[in-house]
């Protein structure tokens, strides 16, 4: 990774995996080294914990369809439940404590980066943050994300956040320190 210290390590890679890596590197106009580093970073930041936490991989179309089966109120209740329960368990499992920094790092940054649930943008002005979660999953997912974030900050950090939502986007405004 650019700008980060690195170490040299020799590893043995199965021949077919090496061939696939070389092919992917050529297709992506990048190096095998870059692909290997991305894969290792994803493993140490996401996969190693996700497997232990019980994450599963599903097509996004299935998740969108499942959410569509809920009423707006059920989507809201699911978001509140996730903010109270799931987010705390997830952040504690990954980072050992829930702080403003770990909450933002785990949900939504890591979820955007590796879970690919939404695109994540953050604007930092001193201790003020504006966070944008851009997804293409519809209004019920926006309701879910809105309630999960609001509930997580309120219940676990005793902080209120301002949340604005549209059909495919949620904007969160907060102060990191009070």
Contact map, one row per residue, 1 for C-alpha under 8 A:
1111010000000000000000000000000001001000000000000000000000000000000000000000000000000000000000000000000000000000000000000000000000000000000000000000000000000000000000000000000000
1111000000000000000000000000000000000000000000000000000000000000000000000000000000000000000000000000000000000000000000000000000000000000000000000000000000000000000000000000000000
1111100000000000000000000000000000000000000000000000000000000000000000000000000000000000000000000000000000000000000000000000000000000000000000000000000000000000000000000000000000
1111110000000000000000000000000000000000000000000000000000000000000000000000000000000000000000000000000000000000000000000000000000000000000000000000000000000000000000000000000000
0011111000000000000000000000000000000000000000000000000000000000000000000000000000000000000000000000000000000000000000000000000000000000000000000000000000000000000000000000000000
1001111100000000000000000000000000000000000000000000000000000000000000000000000000000000000000000000000000000000000000000000000000000000000000000000000000000000000000000000000000
0000111110000000000000000000000000000000000000000000000000000000000000000000000000000000000000000000000000000000000000000000000000000000000000000000000000000000000000000000000000
0000011111000000000000000000000000000000000000000000000000000000000000000000000000000000000000000000000000000000000000000000000000000000000000000000000000000000000000000000000000
0000001111100000000000000000000000000000000000000000000000000000000000000000000000000000000000000000000000000000000000000000000000000000000000000000000000000000000000000000000000
0000000111110000000000000000000000000000000000000000000000000000000000000000000000000000000000000000000000000000000000000000000000000000000000000000000000000000000000000000000000
0000000011111000000000000000000000000000000000000000000000000000000000000000000000000000000000000000000000000000000000000000000000000000000000000000000000000000000000000000000000
0000000001111100000000000000000000000000000000000000000000000000000000000000000000000000000000000000000000000000000000000000000000000000000000000000000000000000000000000000000000
0000000000111110110000000000000000000000000000000000000000000000000000000000000000000000000000000000000000000000000000000000000000000000000000000000000000000000000000000000000000
0000000000011111110000000000000000000000000000000000000000000000000000000000000000000000000000000000000000000000000000000000000000000000000000000000000000000000000000000000000000
0000000000001111111000000000000000000000000000000000000000000000000000000000000000000000000000000000000000000000000000000000000000000000000000000000000000000000000000000000000000
0000000000000111111100000000000000000000000000000000000000000000000000000000000000000000000000000000000000000000000000000000000000000000000000000000000000000000000000000000000000
0000000000001111111110000000000000000000000000000000000000000000000000000000000000000000000000000000000000000000000000000000000000000000000000000000000000000000000000000000000000
0000000000001111111111000000000000000000000000000000000000000000000000000000000000000000000000000000000000000000000000000000000000000000000000000000000000000000000000000000000000
0000000000000011111111100000000000000000000000000000000000000000000000000000000000000000000000000000000000000000000000000000000000000000000000000000000000000000000000000000000000
0000000000000001111111110000000000000000000000000000000000000000000000000000000000000000000000000000000000000000000000000000000000000000000000000000000000000000000000000000000000
0000000000000000111111111000000100100000000000000000000000000000000000000000000000000000000000000000000000000000000000000000000000000000000000000000000000000000000000000000000000
0000000000000000011111111100001100000000000000000000000000000000000000000000000000000000000000000000000000000000000000000000000000000000000000000000000000000000000000000000000000
0000000000000000001111111110000000000000000000000000000000000000000000000000000000000000000000000000000000000000000000000000000000000000000000000000000000000000000000000000000000
0000000000000000000111111111000000000000000000000000000000000000000000000000000000000000000000000000000000000000000000000000000000000000000000000000000000000000000000000000000000
0000000000000000000011111111111100100000000000000000000000000000000000000000000000000000000000000000000000000000000000000000000000000000000000000000000000000000000000000000000000
0000000000000000000001111111111000000000000000000000000000000000000000000000000000000000000000000000000000000000000000000000000000000000000000000000000000000000000000000000000000
0000000000000000000000111111110000000000000000000000000000000000000000000000000000000000000000000000000000000000000000000000000000000000000000000000000000000000000000000000000000
0000000000000000000000011111110000000000000000000000000000000000000000000000000000000000000000000000000000000000000000000000000000000000000000000000000000000000000000000000000000
0000000000000000000000001111111000000000000000000000000000000000000000000000000000000000000000000000000000000000000000000000000000000000000000000000000000000000000000000000000000
0000000000000000000000001111111101100000000000000000000000000000000000000000000000000000000000000000000000000000000000000000000000000000000000000000000000000000000000000000000000
0000000000000000000001001100111111100000000000000000000000000000000000000000000000000000000000000000000000000000000000000000000000000000000000000000000000000000000000000000000000
0000000000000000000011001000011111110000000000000000000000000000000000000000000000000000000000000000000000000000000000000000000000000000000000000000000000000000000000000000000000
0000000000000000000000000000001111111000000000000000000000000000000000000000000000000000000000000000000000000000000000000000000000000000000000000000000000000000000000000000000000
1000000000000000000000000000011111111100000000000000000000000000000000000000000000000000000000000000000000000000000000000000000000000000000000000000000000000000000000000000000000
0000000000000000000010001000011111111110000000000000000000000000000000000000000000000000000000000000000000000000000000000000000000000000000000000000000000000000000000000000000000
0000000000000000000000000000000111111111000000000000000000000000000000000000000000000000000000000000000000000000000000000000000000000000000000000000000000000000000000000000000000
1000000000000000000000000000000011111111100000000000000000000000000000000000000000000000000000000000000000000000000000000000000000000000000000000000000000000000000000000000000000
0000000000000000000000000000000001111111110000000000000000000000000000000000000000000000000000000000000000000000000000000000000000000000000000000000000000000000000000000000000000
0000000000000000000000000000000000111111111000000000000000000000000000000000000000000000000000000000000000000000000000000000000000000000000000000000000000000000000000000000000000
0000000000000000000000000000000000011111111100000000000000000000000000000000000000000000000000000000000000000000000000000000000000000000000000000000000000000000000000000000000000
0000000000000000000000000000000000001111111110000000000000000000000000000000000000000000000000000000000000000000000000000000000000000000000000000000000000000000000000000000000000
0000000000000000000000000000000000000111111111100000000000000000000000000000000000000000000000000000000000000000010000000000000000000000000000000000000000000000000000000000000000
0000000000000000000000000000000000000011111111110000000000000000000000000000000000000000000000000000000000000000000000000000000000000000000000000000000000000000000000000000000000
0000000000000000000000000000000000000001111111111000000000000000000000000000000000000000000000000000000000000000000000000000000000000000000000000000000000000000000000000000000000
0000000000000000000000000000000000000000111111111000000000000000000000000000000000000000000000000000000000000000000000000000000000000000000000000000000000000000000000000000000000
0000000000000000000000000000000000000000011111111100000000000000000000000000000000000000000000000000000000000100010000000000000000000000000000000000000000000000000000000000000000
0000000000000000000000000000000000000000011111111110000000000000000000000000000000000000000000000000000000000000000000000000000000000000000000000000000000000000000000000000000000
0000000000000000000000000000000000000000001111111111000000000000000000000000000000000000000000000000000000000000000000000000000000000000000000000000000000000000000000000000000000
0000000000000000000000000000000000000000000111111111100000000000000000000000000000000000000011000000000000000000000000000000000000000000000000000000000000000000000000000000000000
0000000000000000000000000000000000000000000001111111111000000000000000000000000000000000000000000000000000000000000000000000000000000000000000000000000000000000000000000000000000
0000000000000000000000000000000000000000000000111111111100000000000000000000000000000000000000000000000000000000000000000000000000000000000000000000000000000000000000000000000000
0000000000000000000000000000000000000000000000011111111000000000000000000000000000000000000000000000000000000000000000000000000000000000000000000000000000000000000000000000000000
0000000000000000000000000000000000000000000000001111111000000000000000000000000000000000010010000000000000000000000000000000000000000000000000000000000000000000000000000000000000
0000000000000000000000000000000000000000000000000111111100000000000000000000000000000000000000000000000000000000000000000000000000000000000000000000000000000000000000000000000000
0000000000000000000000000000000000000000000000000111111110000000000000000000000000000000000000000000000000000000000000000000000000000000000000000000000000000000000000000000000000
0000000000000000000000000000000000000000000000000010011111000000000000000000000000000000000000000000000000000000000000000000000000000000000000000000000000000000000000000000000000
0000000000000000000000000000000000000000000000000000001111100000000000000000000000000000000000000000000000000000000000000000000000000000000000000000000000000000000000000000000000
0000000000000000000000000000000000000000000000000000000111110110000000000000000000000000000000000000000000000000000000000000000000000000000000000000000000000000000000000000000000
0000000000000000000000000000000000000000000000000000000011111110000000000000000000000000000000000000000000000000000000000000000000000000000000000000000000000000000000000000000000
0000000000000000000000000000000000000000000000000000000001111111000000000000000000000000000000000000000000000000000000000000000000000000000000000000000000000000000000000000000000
0000000000000000000000000000000000000000000000000000000000111111100000000000000000000000000000000000000000000000000000000000000000000000000000000000000000000000000000000000000000
0000000000000000000000000000000000000000000000000000000001111111110000000000000000000000000000000000000000000000000000000000000000000000000000000000000000000000000000000000000000
0000000000000000000000000000000000000000000000000000000001111111111000000000000000000000000000000000000000000000000000000000000000000000000000000000000000000000000000000000000000
0000000000000000000000000000000000000000000000000000000000011111111100000000000000000000000000000000000000000000000000000000000000000000110010000000000000000000000000000000000000
0000000000000000000000000000000000000000000000000000000000001111111110000000000000000000000000000000000000000000000000000000000000000000000000000000000000000000000000000000000000
0000000000000000000000000000000000000000000000000000000000000111111111000000000000000000000000000000000000000000000000000000000000000000000000000000000000000000000000000000000000
0000000000000000000000000000000000000000000000000000000000000011111111000010000000000000000000000000000000000000000000000000000000000000000110000000000000000000000000000000000000
0000000000000000000000000000000000000000000000000000000000000001111111100000000000000000000000000000000000000000000000000000000000000000000100000000000000000000000000000000000000
0000000000000000000000000000000000000000000000000000000000000000111111100000000000000000000000000000000000000000000000000000000000000000000000000000000000000000000000000000000000
0000000000000000000000000000000000000000000000000000000000000000011111111110000000000000000000000000000000000000000000000000000000000000000000000000000000000000000000000000000000
0000000000000000000000000000000000000000000000000000000000000000000111111110000000000000000000000000000000000000000000000000000000000000000000000000000000000000000000000000000000
0000000000000000000000000000000000000000000000000000000000000000000001111111000000000000000000000000000000000000000000000000000000000000000100100000000000000000000000000000000000
0000000000000000000000000000000000000000000000000000000000000000000001111111100000000000000000000000000000000000000000000000000000000000000000000000000000000000000000000000000000
0000000000000000000000000000000000000000000000000000000000000000000001111111110000000000000000000000000000000000000000000000000000000000000000000000000000000000000000000000000000
0000000000000000000000000000000000000000000000000000000000000000001001111111111000000000000000000000000000000000000000000000000000000000000110110000000000000000000000000000000000
0000000000000000000000000000000000000000000000000000000000000000000000011111111100000000000000000000000000000000000000000000000000000000000100110010000000000000000000000000000000
0000000000000000000000000000000000000000000000000000000000000000000000001111111110000000000000000000000000000000000000000000000000000000000000010010000000000000000000000000000000
0000000000000000000000000000000000000000000000000000000000000000000000000111111111000000000000000000000000000000000000000000000000000000000000010000000000000000000000000000000000
0000000000000000000000000000000000000000000000000000000000000000000000000011111111100000000000000000000000000000000000000000000000000000000000111111000000000000000000000000000000
0000000000000000000000000000000000000000000000000000000000000000000000000001111111110000000000000000000000000000000000000000000000000000000000010011001000000000000000000000000000
0000000000000000000000000000000000000000000000000000000000000000000000000000111111111100000000000000000000000000000000000000000000000000000000000001000000000000000000000000000000
0000000000000000000000000000000000000000000000000000000000000000000000000000011111111110000000000000000000000000000000000000000000000000000000000001000000000000000000000000000000
0000000000000000000000000000000000000000000000000000000000000000000000000000001111111111000000000000000000000000000000000000000000000000000000000011111100000000000000000000000000
0000000000000000000000000000000000000000000000000000000000000000000000000000000111111111000000000000000000000000000000000000000000000000000000000001001100110000000000000000000000
0000000000000000000000000000000000000000000000000000000000000000000000000000000011111111100000000000000000000000000000000000000000000000000000000000000000000000000000000000000000
0000000000000000000000000000000000000000000000000000000000000000000000000000000011111111110000000000000000000000000000000000000000000000000000000000000000000000000000000000000000
0000000000000000000000000000000000000000000000000000000000000000000000000000000001111111111000000000000000100000000000000000000000000000000000000001000100000000000000000000000000
0000000000000000000000000000000000000000000000000000000000000000000000000000000000111111111100000100000000000000000000000000000000000000000000000000000100010000000000000000000000
0000000000000000000000000000000000000000000000000000000000000000000000000000000000001111111110000000000000000000000000000000000000000000000000000000000000000000000000000000000000
0000000000000000000000000000000000000000000000000000100000000000000000000000000000000111111111000000000001000000000000000000000000000000000000000000000000000000000000000000000000
0000000000000000000000000000000000000000000000000000000000000000000000000000000000000011111111111100011001100000000000000000000000000000000000000000000000000000000000000000000000
0000000000000000000000000000000000000000000000000000000000000000000000000000000000000001111111111100000000000000000000000000000000000000000000000000000000000000000000000000000000
0000000000000000000000000000000000000000000000001000100000000000000000000000000000000000111111110000000000000000000000000000000000000000000000000000000000000000000000000000000000
0000000000000000000000000000000000000000000000001000000000000000000000000000000000000000011111110000000001000000000000000000000000000000000000000000000000000000000000000000000000
0000000000000000000000000000000000000000000000000000000000000000000000000000000000000000001111111100010000000000000000000000000000000000000000000000000000000000000000000000000000
0000000000000000000000000000000000000000000000000000000000000000000000000000000000000000001111111100000000000000000000000000000000000000000000000000000000000000000000000000000000
0000000000000000000000000000000000000000000000000000000000000000000000000000000000000000001100111110010000000000000000000000000000000000000000000000000000000000000000000000000000
0000000000000000000000000000000000000000000000000000000000000000000000000000000000000001001100111111011000000000000000000000000000000000000000000000000000011000000000000000000000
0000000000000000000000000000000000000000000000000000000000000000000000000000000000000000000000001111111000000000000000000000000000000000000000000000000000001000000000000000000000
0000000000000000000000000000000000000000000000000000000000000000000000000000000000000000000000000111111100000000000000000000000000000000000000000000000010001000000000000000000110
0000000000000000000000000000000000000000000000000000000000000000000000000000000000000000000000000011111110000000000000000000000000000000000000000000000000000000000000000000000100
0000000000000000000000000000000000000000000000000000000000000000000000000000000000000000001000101111111111000000000000000000000000000000000000000000000000000000000000000000000000
0000000000000000000000000000000000000000000000000000000000000000000000000000000000000000001000000111111111110000000000000000000000000000000000000000000000000000000000000000000000
0000000000000000000000000000000000000000000000000000000000000000000000000000000000000000000000000001111111111000000000000000000000000000000000000000000000000000000000000000000000
0000000000000000000000000000000000000000000000000000000000000000000000000000000000000000000000000000111111111100000000000000000000000000000000000000000000000000000000000000000000
0000000000000000000000000000000000000000000000000000000000000000000000000000000000000000011001000000011111111110000000000000000000000000000000000000000000000000000000000000000000
0000000000000000000000000000000000000000000000000000000000000000000000000000000000000010001000000000001111111110000000000000000000000000000000000000000000000000000000000000000000
0000000000000000000000000000000000000000000000000000000000000000000000000000000000000000000000000000001111111111000000010000000000001000000000000000000000000000000000000000000000
0000000000000000000000000000000000000000000000000000000000000000000000000000000000000000000000000000000111111111100000010000000000000000000000000000000000000000000000000000000000
0000000000000000000000000000000000000000000001000000000000000000000000000000000000000000000000000000000011111111111000000000000000000000000000000000000000000000000000000000000000
0000000000000000000000000000000000000000000000000000000000000000000000000000000000000000000000000000000001111111111111000000000000000000000000000000000000000000000000000000000000
0000000000000000000000000000000000000000000000000000000000000000000000000000000000000000000000000000000000011111111111110000000000000000000000000000000000000000000000000000000000
0000000000000000000000000000000000000000000000000000000000000000000000000000000000000000000000000000000000001111111100110000000000000000000000000000000000000000000000000000000000
0000000000000000000000000000000000000000010001000000000000000000000000000000000000000000000000000000000000000111111100000000000000000000000000000000000000000000000000000000000000
0000000000000000000000000000000000000000000000000000000000000000000000000000000000000000000000000000000000000111111110000000000000000000000000000000000000000000000000000000000000
0000000000000000000000000000000000000000000000000000000000000000000000000000000000000000000000000000000000000011111111100000000000000000000000000000000000000000000000000000000000
0000000000000000000000000000000000000000000000000000000000000000000000000000000000000000000000000000000000000011001111100000000000000010000000000000000000000000000000000000000000
0000000000000000000000000000000000000000000000000000000000000000000000000000000000000000000000000000000000000011000111110000000000001111000000000000000000000000000000000000000000
0000000000000000000000000000000000000000000000000000000000000000000000000000000000000000000000000000000000000001100111111000000000011110000000000000000000000000000000000000000000
0000000000000000000000000000000000000000000000000000000000000000000000000000000000000000000000000000000000011001100001111100000000111100000000000000000000000000000000000000000000
0000000000000000000000000000000000000000000000000000000000000000000000000000000000000000000000000000000000000000000000111110000000111000000000000000000000000000000000000000000000
0000000000000000000000000000000000000000000000000000000000000000000000000000000000000000000000000000000000000000000000011111000011110000000000000000000000000000000000000000000000
0000000000000000000000000000000000000000000000000000000000000000000000000000000000000000000000000000000000000000000000001111100011100000000000000000000000000000000000000000000000
0000000000000000000000000000000000000000000000000000000000000000000000000000000000000000000000000000000000000000000000000111111111000000000000000000000000000000000000000000000000
0000000000000000000000000000000000000000000000000000000000000000000000000000000000000000000000000000000000000000000000000011111110000000000000000000000000000000000000000000000000
0000000000000000000000000000000000000000000000000000000000000000000000000000000000000000000000000000000000000000000000000001111110000000000000000000000000000000000000000000000000
0000000000000000000000000000000000000000000000000000000000000000000000000000000000000000000000000000000000000000000000000001111110000000000000000000000000000000000000000000001110
0000000000000000000000000000000000000000000000000000000000000000000000000000000000000000000000000000000000000000000000000001111111000000000000000000000000000000000000000000111100
0000000000000000000000000000000000000000000000000000000000000000000000000000000000000000000000000000000000000000000000000111111111100000000000000000000000000000000000000001111100
0000000000000000000000000000000000000000000000000000000000000000000000000000000000000000000000000000000000000000000000000111000111110000000000000000000000000000000000000011110000
0000000000000000000000000000000000000000000000000000000000000000000000000000000000000000000000000000000000000000000000011110000011111000000000000000000000000000000000000011100000
0000000000000000000000000000000000000000000000000000000000000000000000000000000000000000000000000000000000000000000000111100000001111100000000000000000000000000000000001111000000
0000000000000000000000000000000000000000000000000000000000000000000000000000000000000000000000000000000000010000000001111000000000111110000000000000000000000000000000001110000000
0000000000000000000000000000000000000000000000000000000000000000000000000000000000000000000000000000000000000000000001110000000000011111000000000000000000000000000000011100000000
0000000000000000000000000000000000000000000000000000000000000000000000000000000000000000000000000000000000000000000011100000000000001111110000000000000000000000000000011000000000
0000000000000000000000000000000000000000000000000000000000000000000000000000000000000000000000000000000000000000000001000000000000000111110000000000000000000000000000011000000000
0000000000000000000000000000000000000000000000000000000000000001000000000000000000000000000000000000000000000000000000000000000000000011111111000000000000000000000000010000000000
0000000000000000000000000000000000000000000000000000000000000001000000000000000000000000000000000000000000000000000000000000000000000011111111000000000000000000000000110000000000
0000000000000000000000000000000000000000000000000000000000000000000000000000000000000000000000000000000000000000000000000000000000000000111111100000000000000000000001110000000000
0000000000000000000000000000000000000000000000000000000000000000001100010011000000000000000000000000000000000000000000000000000000000000111111110000000000000000000000100000000000
0000000000000000000000000000000000000000000000000000000000000001001000000010000000000000000000000000000000000000000000000000000000000000111111111000000000000000000000010000000000
0000000000000000000000000000000000000000000000000000000000000000000000000000000000000000000000000000000000000000000000000000000000000000111111111100000000000000000011111100000000
0000000000000000000000000000000000000000000000000000000000000000000000010011001000000000000000000000000000000000000000000000000000000000001111111110000000000000000010000000000000
0000000000000000000000000000000000000000000000000000000000000000000000000011111100000000000000000000000000000000000000000000000000000000000111111111000000000000000000000000000000
0000000000000000000000000000000000000000000000000000000000000000000000000000001000000000000000000000000000000000000000000000000000000000000011111111100000000000000000000100000000
0000000000000000000000000000000000000000000000000000000000000000000000000000001000000000000000000000000000000000000000000000000000000000000001111111110000000000001110000100000000
0000000000000000000000000000000000000000000000000000000000000000000000000001101100100000000000000000000000000000000000000000000000000000000000111111111000000000000000000000000000
0000000000000000000000000000000000000000000000000000000000000000000000000000001111110010000000000000000000000000000000000000000000000000000000011111111100000000000000000000000000
0000000000000000000000000000000000000000000000000000000000000000000000000000000000100000000000000000000000000000000000000000000000000000000000001111111110000000000000000000000000
0000000000000000000000000000000000000000000000000000000000000000000000000000000000100000000000000000000000000000000000000000000000000000000000000111111111000001111000000000000000
0000000000000000000000000000000000000000000000000000000000000000000000000000000100110000000000000000000000000000000000000000000000000000000000000011111111110000000000000000000000
0000000000000000000000000000000000000000000000000000000000000000000000000000000000110011000000000000000000000000000000000000000000000000000000000001111111111000000000000000000000
0000000000000000000000000000000000000000000000000000000000000000000000000000000000000000000000000001000000000000000000000000000000000000000000000000111111111111100000000000000000
0000000000000000000000000000000000000000000000000000000000000000000000000000000000000000000000000000000000000000000000000000000000000000000000000000011111111111100000000000000000
0000000000000000000000000000000000000000000000000000000000000000000000000000000000010000000000000000000000000000000000000000000000000000000000000000001111111110000000000000000000
0000000000000000000000000000000000000000000000000000000000000000000000000000000000010001000000000100000000000000000000000000000000000000000000000000001111111100000000000000000000
0000000000000000000000000000000000000000000000000000000000000000000000000000000000000000000000000111000000000000000000000000000000000000000000000000000111111110000000000000000000
0000000000000000000000000000000000000000000000000000000000000000000000000000000000000000000000000000000000000000000000000000000000000000000000000000000011111111000000000000000000
0000000000000000000000000000000000000000000000000000000000000000000000000000000000000000000000000000000000000000000000000000000000000000000000000000000011101111100000000000000000
0000000000000000000000000000000000000000000000000000000000000000000000000000000000000000000000000000000000000000000000000000000000000000000000000000010011000111110000000000010000
0000000000000000000000000000000000000000000000000000000000000000000000000000000000000000000000000000000000000000000000000000000000000000000000000000010011000011111000000001110000
0000000000000000000000000000000000000000000000000000000000000000000000000000000000000000000000000000000000000000000000000000000000000000000000000000010000000001111100000001110000
0000000000000000000000000000000000000000000000000000000000000000000000000000000000000000000000000000000000000000000000000000000000000000000000000100010000000000111110000111100000
0000000000000000000000000000000000000000000000000000000000000000000000000000000000000000000000000000000000000000000000000000000000000000000000000100000000000000011111000111000000
0000000000000000000000000000000000000000000000000000000000000000000000000000000000000000000000000000000000000000000000000000000000000000000001100100000000000000001111111110000000
0000000000000000000000000000000000000000000000000000000000000000000000000000000000000000000000000000000000000000000000000000000000000000001001000000000000000000000111111100000000
0000000000000000000000000000000000000000000000000000000000000000000000000000000000000000000000000000000000000000000000000000000000000000011101000000000000000000000011111000000000
0000000000000000000000000000000000000000000000000000000000000000000000000000000000000000000000000000000000000000000000000000000000000111111011000000000000000000000011111100000000
0000000000000000000000000000000000000000000000000000000000000000000000000000000000000000000000000000000000000000000000000000000000011111000001000000000000000000000011111110000000
0000000000000000000000000000000000000000000000000000000000000000000000000000000000000000000000000000000000000000000000000000000000011100000001001100000000000000001111011111000000
0000000000000000000000000000000000000000000000000000000000000000000000000000000000000000000000000000000000000000000000000000000001111000000000000000000000000000001110001111100000
0000000000000000000000000000000000000000000000000000000000000000000000000000000000000000000000000000000000000000000000000000000011110000000000000000000000000000111100000111110000
0000000000000000000000000000000000000000000000000000000000000000000000000000000000000000000000000000000000000000000000000000000111100000000000000000000000000000111000000011111000
0000000000000000000000000000000000000000000000000000000000000000000000000000000000000000000000000000000000000000000000000000000111000000000000000000000000000001110000000001111100
0000000000000000000000000000000000000000000000000000000000000000000000000000000000000000000000000000000000000000000000000000001110000000000000000000000000000000000000000000111111
0000000000000000000000000000000000000000000000000000000000000000000000000000000000000000000000000001100000000000000000000000001110000000000000000000000000000000000000000000011111
0000000000000000000000000000000000000000000000000000000000000000000000000000000000000000000000000001000000000000000000000000001000000000000000000000000000000000000000000000001111
0000000000000000000000000000000000000000000000000000000000000000000000000000000000000000000000000000000000000000000000000000000000000000000000000000000000000000000000000000001111
